Amino acid sequence: MQKLPNVPPQLFTLSAVVVGFLLVDDATPNEQNALGNWLMLVSQYLCTNAAYGQLLQSNTQTPGSFGENSQSQNNTPTNEETMNMLIKMVNALNQEIDEIKKNL
């Protein structure tokens, strides 16, 4: 069952921009910050859940089907790609922590 709309990637991205634009209309900066952080938490949950699901799936594959320099047939990320994704997440979290510290 498909839960996401079957639209071109550009339109899917544009819909996020439109929703974001509509959400800031009457919100104060503090409300925008709170809502933005909440949405990022939801996004991080989805990314974490998907990444762990991919890890579990890759662990059930036959030995040798998941190498560091190649992707498996189901597009499971390589170890290097996973590491890069984790580094980006850590950097994003550090930025959020710095923003929170500035507002204290």
Residue pairs with C-beta under 8 A, 6 or more apart in sequence:
4 12
5 12
7 15
23 32
23 35
24 32
27 35
33 99
33 103
37 96
40 92
40 96
44 89
47 85
47 89
51 82
51 85
54 76
54 77
57 74
57 76
58 66
58 72
58 76
61 72
65 72
66 72
66 76
67 78
68 78
68 79
68 80
69 78
70 78
71 77
71 78
77 85
